[in-house]
């Protein structure tokens, strides 16, 4: 599989993962409103660990505080102070959820399914990313790969962005002027003219 195919497969998997993350958030709003406000990333290691071990508000409220605090501290690796703060926020959210949720047992089954799919997509995404890095490492002598490394050295670009740009552009040598590259990406201004009419507002060509 070539680098462009790997890149496109990577972004396809990311898109599908995002769809399941959105579904997971939607289901949580039904049975556990407030949970998403406790964790900035609900598919992070700590959030997933909590959802797997204590999926319902009742589970959180009935659990031993030390058990939950230890789980949060271990999964987050941020210490007891962080874990205790998250535990307090979780218990508050769980108490509020008892009054404002729709308690549908089937939703918890759906939650478990969405978590499983997100984890599977994470495995596949990491596998594809590893293949991309392996391809680049094995072809360092190629000009194409050297251009990826040049882009990656620019602050704010990043490895994956550099690979994606090169896969879409090809070789920078085919563009003799910056304007040609702007036009290729469609960020050059379009000209709105017809006969003697000349528009006063221009937009990007694509």
Helices and strands as residue ranges (DSSP letters): H 3-31, H 35-38, H 45-53, H 57-62, H 65-76, H 79-100, H 105-138, H 143-152, H 159-169, G 172-174, H 178-185, E 193-194, E 197-198
